[in-house]
Amino acid sequence: MTLSKALRSISHTLSIAEIDDASTEAELLLCHVLGISTTQLYTETERALTSVEINNLQRLIQRRLLHEPVAYILRYCEFYGIAFYIDERALIPRPETETLVEKATEIYHHSPSAGSTIADIGTGSGALAISIALALPQAKIYATDISASALQVAEINCRRHQIDSQVELLQGNLLEPLPKPVDMIVANLPYVRDSELQALSPEIINFEPIIALGGGKNGLDKIQQLLEQIPGKLNHGGHFLLEIGQYQGEAVTSLISNHFPQASIELTPDLSGIDRVVKVGV
Ligand SMILES: C[S@@+](CC[C@H](N)C(=O)[O-])C[C@H]1O[C@@H](n2cnc3c(N)ncnc32)[C@H](O)[C@@H]1O
Protein backbone atom coordinates (compact mmCIF):
# COMPACT_ATOMS: atom_id res chain seq x y z
CA MET A 1 0.00 0.00 0.00
CA THR A 2 1.29 3.50 -0.86
CA LEU A 3 1.26 6.53 1.43
CA SER A 4 -1.50 8.29 -0.50
CA LYS A 5 -3.69 5.19 -0.48
CA ALA A 6 -3.08 4.66 3.27
CA LEU A 7 -4.00 8.28 3.97
CA ARG A 8 -7.28 8.03 2.03
CA SER A 9 -8.14 4.71 3.64
CA ILE A 10 -7.48 5.83 7.27
CA SER A 11 -9.33 9.08 6.71
CA HIS A 12 -12.32 7.15 5.33
CA THR A 13 -12.30 4.65 8.23
CA LEU A 14 -12.24 7.45 10.81
CA SER A 15 -14.93 9.48 9.08
CA ILE A 16 -17.37 6.57 8.93
CA ALA A 17 -16.81 6.20 12.67
CA GLU A 18 -17.94 9.87 12.89
CA ILE A 19 -14.63 11.06 14.22
CA ASP A 20 -14.30 14.83 13.81
CA ASP A 21 -11.28 16.02 11.86
CA ALA A 22 -10.85 12.53 10.37
CA SER A 23 -8.40 13.72 7.72
CA THR A 24 -6.20 15.67 10.17
CA GLU A 25 -6.14 12.70 12.56
CA ALA A 26 -5.30 10.34 9.68
CA GLU A 27 -2.33 12.57 8.83
CA LEU A 28 -1.19 12.64 12.47
CA LEU A 29 -1.39 8.86 12.90
CA LEU A 30 0.38 8.15 9.63
CA CYS A 31 3.20 10.67 10.25
CA HIS A 32 3.63 9.28 13.79
CA VAL A 33 3.91 5.62 12.73
CA LEU A 34 6.24 6.36 9.81
CA GLY A 35 8.24 9.01 11.67
CA ILE A 36 7.80 11.50 8.82
CA SER A 37 6.69 15.14 8.49
CA THR A 38 3.42 16.33 6.91
CA THR A 39 5.49 17.67 4.01
CA GLN A 40 6.91 14.19 3.37
CA LEU A 41 3.41 12.78 3.58
CA TYR A 42 2.44 14.85 0.56
CA THR A 43 5.71 14.64 -1.38
CA GLU A 44 6.46 10.92 -1.00
CA THR A 45 2.95 9.81 -1.96
CA GLU A 46 4.13 6.70 -3.82
CA ARG A 47 6.29 5.40 -0.94
CA ALA A 48 5.22 1.84 -0.06
CA LEU A 49 4.43 0.96 3.56
CA THR A 50 6.11 -2.10 5.07
CA SER A 51 4.01 -4.82 6.69
CA VAL A 52 5.31 -3.76 10.13
CA GLU A 53 4.20 -0.17 9.49
CA ILE A 54 0.77 -1.38 8.36
CA ASN A 55 0.38 -3.50 11.51
CA ASN A 56 1.41 -0.61 13.74
CA LEU A 57 -1.03 1.68 11.99
CA GLN A 58 -3.87 -0.80 12.36
CA ARG A 59 -3.24 -1.05 16.11
CA LEU A 60 -3.41 2.73 16.53
CA ILE A 61 -6.51 3.03 14.34
CA GLN A 62 -8.26 0.40 16.48
CA ARG A 63 -7.46 2.45 19.60
CA ARG A 64 -8.84 5.58 17.94
CA LEU A 65 -12.01 3.72 16.90
CA LEU A 66 -12.47 2.87 20.59
CA HIS A 67 -12.49 6.67 21.12
CA GLU A 68 -9.09 7.05 22.72
CA PRO A 69 -8.07 10.68 22.02
CA VAL A 70 -5.34 11.03 19.41
CA ALA A 71 -3.21 13.08 21.84
CA TYR A 72 -3.05 10.10 24.26
CA ILE A 73 -2.28 7.69 21.40
CA LEU A 74 0.59 9.87 20.19
CA ARG A 75 1.65 10.93 23.72
CA TYR A 76 1.86 14.43 22.28
CA CYS A 77 -0.13 17.64 22.14
CA GLU A 78 0.45 21.28 21.35
CA PHE A 79 -0.58 24.17 23.54
CA TYR A 80 0.22 27.84 22.89
CA GLY A 81 2.47 26.70 20.01
CA ILE A 82 4.55 24.55 22.38
CA ALA A 83 4.95 20.76 22.22
CA PHE A 84 3.97 18.82 25.37
CA TYR A 85 4.13 15.21 26.46
CA ILE A 86 0.69 13.95 27.49
CA ASP A 87 -0.86 10.71 28.69
CA GLU A 88 -4.03 9.64 30.48
CA ARG A 89 -2.70 10.76 33.87
CA ALA A 90 -3.50 14.38 32.93
CA LEU A 91 -6.18 16.32 31.05
CA ILE A 92 -5.31 17.18 27.44
CA PRO A 93 -4.82 20.97 27.45
CA ARG A 94 -7.48 22.77 25.38
CA PRO A 95 -6.92 25.69 22.98
CA GLU A 96 -9.40 27.91 24.88
CA THR A 97 -7.11 27.77 27.93
CA GLU A 98 -4.47 29.69 25.93
CA THR A 99 -6.49 32.84 26.78
CA LEU A 100 -5.24 32.42 30.37
CA VAL A 101 -1.61 32.58 29.18
CA GLU A 102 -2.31 35.74 27.17
CA LYS A 103 -4.09 37.43 30.09
CA ALA A 104 -1.38 36.43 32.59
CA THR A 105 1.41 37.86 30.43
CA GLU A 106 -0.65 41.02 29.82
CA ILE A 107 -1.09 41.58 33.57
CA TYR A 108 2.58 40.87 34.24
CA HIS A 109 3.69 43.42 31.60
CA HIS A 110 1.11 46.15 32.16
CA SER A 111 -0.03 46.21 35.74
CA PRO A 112 2.19 48.28 38.02
CA SER A 113 1.26 46.00 40.91
CA ALA A 114 2.15 42.81 39.02
CA GLY A 115 4.86 40.91 40.78
CA SER A 116 7.09 38.06 40.00
CA THR A 117 5.42 35.07 41.64
CA ILE A 118 2.60 33.27 39.88
CA ALA A 119 0.67 30.17 40.96
CA ASP A 120 -1.03 27.81 38.49
CA ILE A 121 -3.62 25.90 40.49
CA GLY A 122 -4.66 22.49 39.13
CA THR A 123 -1.73 22.39 36.72
CA GLY A 124 -2.41 18.94 35.20
CA SER A 125 0.12 18.42 32.40
CA GLY A 126 1.82 21.69 33.41
CA ALA A 127 1.03 23.21 29.99
CA LEU A 128 -0.31 26.47 31.44
CA ALA A 129 2.47 26.94 34.02
CA ILE A 130 5.19 26.08 31.50
CA SER A 131 3.77 28.34 28.75
CA ILE A 132 3.65 31.23 31.24
CA ALA A 133 7.16 30.42 32.48
CA LEU A 134 8.55 30.41 28.93
CA ALA A 135 6.78 33.72 28.14
CA LEU A 136 7.92 35.31 31.43
CA PRO A 137 11.42 34.01 32.18
CA GLN A 138 11.83 36.36 35.18
CA ALA A 139 8.74 35.04 36.96
CA LYS A 140 8.81 32.30 39.57
CA ILE A 141 5.95 29.85 39.04
CA TYR A 142 4.36 27.49 41.57
CA ALA A 143 2.21 24.78 40.00
CA THR A 144 -0.08 22.77 42.26
CA ASP A 145 -2.30 19.76 41.72
CA ILE A 146 -4.07 17.36 44.04
CA SER A 147 -3.28 14.49 41.67
CA ALA A 148 0.18 12.98 42.15
CA SER A 149 -0.08 11.24 38.78
CA ALA A 150 -0.92 14.48 36.91
CA LEU A 151 2.14 16.04 38.55
CA GLN A 152 4.30 13.22 37.13
CA VAL A 153 3.24 14.36 33.64
CA ALA A 154 3.95 18.00 34.57
CA GLU A 155 7.39 16.92 35.78
CA ILE A 156 8.18 15.26 32.43
CA ASN A 157 7.17 18.49 30.67
CA CYS A 158 9.22 20.71 33.00
CA ARG A 159 12.29 18.57 32.32
CA ARG A 160 11.67 18.61 28.56
CA HIS A 161 11.49 22.40 28.56
CA GLN A 162 14.40 22.70 31.01
CA ILE A 163 12.56 24.95 33.41
CA ASP A 164 12.63 22.75 36.52
CA SER A 165 14.21 25.58 38.51
CA GLN A 166 11.64 28.20 37.41
CA VAL A 167 8.54 26.04 37.92
CA GLU A 168 8.07 24.41 41.32
CA LEU A 169 5.56 21.54 41.40
CA LEU A 170 3.58 21.10 44.62
CA GLN A 171 1.02 18.46 45.51
CA GLY A 172 -2.03 19.41 47.55
CA ASN A 173 -5.47 20.95 47.73
CA LEU A 174 -5.72 24.17 45.70
CA LEU A 175 -3.68 26.98 47.34
CA GLU A 176 -2.76 25.02 50.49
CA PRO A 177 0.71 23.88 49.33
CA LEU A 178 1.91 27.42 48.41
CA PRO A 179 4.92 28.31 50.59
CA LYS A 180 4.10 32.06 50.54
CA PRO A 181 1.56 34.52 49.10
CA VAL A 182 1.88 35.11 45.34
CA ASP A 183 1.25 38.08 43.04
CA MET A 184 -0.96 36.28 40.56
CA ILE A 185 -3.06 33.11 40.57
CA VAL A 186 -4.19 31.37 37.38
CA ALA A 187 -6.51 28.40 37.53
CA ASN A 188 -8.35 26.16 35.12
CA LEU A 189 -10.17 24.09 37.71
CA PRO A 190 -12.75 21.34 37.03
CA TYR A 191 -16.03 23.10 36.21
CA VAL A 192 -18.33 20.50 34.62
CA ARG A 193 -21.66 20.09 36.45
CA ASP A 194 -22.25 16.56 37.83
CA SER A 195 -25.41 16.28 35.72
CA GLU A 196 -23.42 17.02 32.55
CA LEU A 197 -20.60 14.52 33.07
CA GLN A 198 -22.36 11.59 31.41
CA ALA A 199 -23.19 13.70 28.35
CA LEU A 200 -19.50 14.31 27.62
CA SER A 201 -18.03 12.56 24.58
CA PRO A 202 -16.57 9.05 25.11
CA GLU A 203 -13.13 10.55 24.31
CA ILE A 204 -13.45 12.68 27.45
CA ILE A 205 -15.46 10.63 29.90
CA ASN A 206 -13.80 7.26 29.17
CA PHE A 207 -10.21 8.48 28.97
CA GLU A 208 -9.55 11.80 30.71
CA PRO A 209 -9.14 11.89 34.52
CA ILE A 210 -12.49 12.45 36.21
CA ILE A 211 -10.77 14.52 38.91
CA ALA A 212 -9.91 17.04 36.18
CA LEU A 213 -13.53 17.43 35.08
CA GLY A 214 -16.16 17.29 37.83
CA GLY A 215 -16.97 20.56 39.59
CA GLY A 216 -19.88 19.31 41.74
CA LYS A 217 -23.60 20.02 41.45
CA ASN A 218 -23.37 23.47 39.84
CA GLY A 219 -19.82 23.02 38.53
CA LEU A 220 -18.47 25.70 40.84
CA ASP A 221 -17.36 23.70 43.93
CA LYS A 222 -13.62 24.06 43.23
CA ILE A 223 -13.87 27.71 42.24
CA GLN A 224 -15.83 28.43 45.43
CA GLN A 225 -13.17 26.63 47.55
CA LEU A 226 -10.40 28.54 45.78
CA LEU A 227 -12.09 31.88 46.53
CA GLU A 228 -12.31 30.90 50.21
CA GLN A 229 -8.58 30.13 50.28
CA ILE A 230 -7.39 33.29 48.48
CA PRO A 231 -7.14 35.66 51.48
CA GLY A 232 -3.59 35.32 52.83
CA LYS A 233 -2.40 33.57 49.65
CA LEU A 234 -2.59 36.49 47.19
CA ASN A 235 -0.56 39.66 47.77
CA HIS A 236 -2.37 42.99 48.07
CA GLY A 237 -2.83 44.50 44.58
CA GLY A 238 -2.54 41.03 43.03
CA HIS A 239 -4.73 39.40 40.39
CA PHE A 240 -6.37 36.11 39.81
CA LEU A 241 -7.53 34.60 36.54
CA LEU A 242 -10.06 31.76 36.30
CA GLU A 243 -11.18 29.74 33.32
CA ILE A 244 -14.93 29.13 33.44
CA GLY A 245 -17.47 27.04 31.54
CA GLN A 246 -20.20 28.19 29.20
CA TYR A 247 -22.97 30.12 31.02
CA GLN A 248 -20.99 30.33 34.29
CA GLY A 249 -19.96 33.98 33.87
CA GLU A 250 -22.81 35.49 35.88
CA ALA A 251 -22.67 32.92 38.72
CA VAL A 252 -18.88 33.20 39.07
CA THR A 253 -18.96 37.00 38.96
CA SER A 254 -21.51 37.05 41.74
CA LEU A 255 -19.51 34.55 43.85
CA ILE A 256 -16.41 36.73 43.44
CA SER A 257 -18.29 39.92 44.37
CA ASN A 258 -19.55 38.21 47.54
CA HIS A 259 -16.01 37.25 48.56
CA PHE A 260 -14.26 40.41 47.33
CA PRO A 261 -16.73 43.33 47.25
CA GLN A 262 -14.00 45.82 46.21
CA ALA A 263 -12.54 43.70 43.41
CA SER A 264 -12.45 44.71 39.75
CA ILE A 265 -13.89 41.91 37.63
CA GLU A 266 -13.55 41.51 33.86
CA LEU A 267 -14.87 38.71 31.64
CA THR A 268 -13.02 37.77 28.45
CA PRO A 269 -14.59 35.65 25.71
CA ASP A 270 -12.69 32.90 23.89
CA LEU A 271 -12.41 32.72 20.08
CA SER A 272 -15.96 31.35 19.86
CA GLY A 273 -17.31 34.37 21.74
CA ILE A 274 -18.05 32.41 24.93
CA ASP A 275 -17.12 34.05 28.26
CA ARG A 276 -14.11 31.95 29.21
CA VAL A 277 -11.78 33.85 31.51
CA VAL A 278 -12.54 35.93 34.57
CA LYS A 279 -9.83 38.43 35.52
CA VAL A 280 -10.00 39.78 39.04
CA GLY A 281 -7.92 42.51 40.64
CA VAL A 282 -8.01 42.68 44.43
C1 LIG B 1 -9.47 21.13 34.08
S1 LIG B 1 -7.98 20.38 34.64
C2 LIG B 1 -6.82 21.59 34.09
C3 LIG B 1 -5.44 21.07 33.85
C4 LIG B 1 -4.50 22.09 33.23
N1 LIG B 1 -4.35 23.26 34.08
C5 LIG B 1 -5.00 22.51 31.87
O1 LIG B 1 -5.50 23.62 31.75
O2 LIG B 1 -4.87 21.73 30.91
C6 LIG B 1 -8.10 20.60 36.36
C7 LIG B 1 -6.93 20.13 37.18
O3 LIG B 1 -7.21 20.43 38.55
C8 LIG B 1 -6.78 19.37 39.36
N2 LIG B 1 -7.54 19.43 40.62
C9 LIG B 1 -8.79 18.95 40.89
N3 LIG B 1 -9.12 19.20 42.18
C10 LIG B 1 -8.05 19.85 42.73
C11 LIG B 1 -7.79 20.37 44.03
N4 LIG B 1 -8.69 20.29 45.03
N5 LIG B 1 -6.59 20.95 44.26
C12 LIG B 1 -5.67 21.05 43.27
N6 LIG B 1 -5.87 20.57 42.01
C13 LIG B 1 -7.05 19.99 41.74
C14 LIG B 1 -7.01 18.13 38.53
O4 LIG B 1 -6.20 17.05 38.97
C15 LIG B 1 -6.65 18.65 37.13
O5 LIG B 1 -5.31 18.41 36.84
Ligand as a Chemical Component Dictionary entry (heavy atoms), coordinates in Angstrom:
data_LIG
# 
_chem_comp.id                   LIG 
_chem_comp.type                 NON-POLYMER 
_chem_comp.pdbx_formal_charge   0 
_chem_comp.three_letter_code    LIG 
# 
loop_
_chem_comp_atom.comp_id 
_chem_comp_atom.atom_id 
_chem_comp_atom.alt_atom_id 
_chem_comp_atom.type_symbol 
_chem_comp_atom.charge 
_chem_comp_atom.model_Cartn_x 
_chem_comp_atom.model_Cartn_y 
_chem_comp_atom.model_Cartn_z 
_chem_comp_atom.pdbx_ordinal 
LIG C1  C1  C 0  -9.466 21.125 34.084 1  
LIG S1  S1  S 1  -7.984 20.383 34.637 2  
LIG C2  C2  C 0  -6.824 21.590 34.093 3  
LIG C3  C3  C 0  -5.445 21.068 33.847 4  
LIG C4  C4  C 0  -4.502 22.088 33.231 5  
LIG N1  N1  N 0  -4.348 23.257 34.083 6  
LIG C5  C5  C 0  -4.995 22.508 31.872 7  
LIG O1  O1  O 0  -5.501 23.624 31.752 8  
LIG O2  O2  O -1 -4.867 21.728 30.908 9  
LIG C6  C6  C 0  -8.101 20.603 36.362 10 
LIG C7  C7  C 0  -6.928 20.125 37.178 11 
LIG O3  O3  O 0  -7.212 20.430 38.551 12 
LIG C8  C8  C 0  -6.779 19.375 39.361 13 
LIG N2  N2  N 0  -7.538 19.428 40.622 14 
LIG C9  C9  C 0  -8.786 18.952 40.890 15 
LIG N3  N3  N 0  -9.116 19.198 42.177 16 
LIG C10 C10 C 0  -8.055 19.852 42.731 17 
LIG C11 C11 C 0  -7.788 20.368 44.028 18 
LIG N4  N4  N 0  -8.692 20.292 45.026 19 
LIG N5  N5  N 0  -6.593 20.954 44.262 20 
LIG C12 C12 C 0  -5.670 21.048 43.267 21 
LIG N6  N6  N 0  -5.867 20.567 42.014 22 
LIG C13 C13 C 0  -7.046 19.991 41.743 23 
LIG C14 C14 C 0  -7.007 18.129 38.526 24 
LIG O4  O4  O 0  -6.205 17.051 38.970 25 
LIG C15 C15 C 0  -6.652 18.648 37.126 26 
LIG O5  O5  O 0  -5.306 18.411 36.838 27 
# 
loop_
_chem_comp_bond.comp_id 
_chem_comp_bond.atom_id_1 
_chem_comp_bond.atom_id_2 
_chem_comp_bond.value_order 
_chem_comp_bond.pdbx_ordinal 
LIG C1  S1  SING 1  
LIG S1  C2  SING 2  
LIG S1  C6  SING 3  
LIG C2  C3  SING 4  
LIG C3  C4  SING 5  
LIG C4  N1  SING 6  
LIG C4  C5  SING 7  
LIG C5  O1  DOUB 8  
LIG C5  O2  SING 9  
LIG C6  C7  SING 10 
LIG C7  O3  SING 11 
LIG C7  C15 SING 12 
LIG O3  C8  SING 13 
LIG C8  N2  SING 14 
LIG C8  C14 SING 15 
LIG N2  C9  SING 16 
LIG N2  C13 SING 17 
LIG C9  N3  DOUB 18 
LIG N3  C10 SING 19 
LIG C10 C11 SING 20 
LIG C10 C13 DOUB 21 
LIG C11 N4  SING 22 
LIG C11 N5  DOUB 23 
LIG N5  C12 SING 24 
LIG C12 N6  DOUB 25 
LIG N6  C13 SING 26 
LIG C14 O4  SING 27 
LIG C14 C15 SING 28 
LIG C15 O5  SING 29 
# 
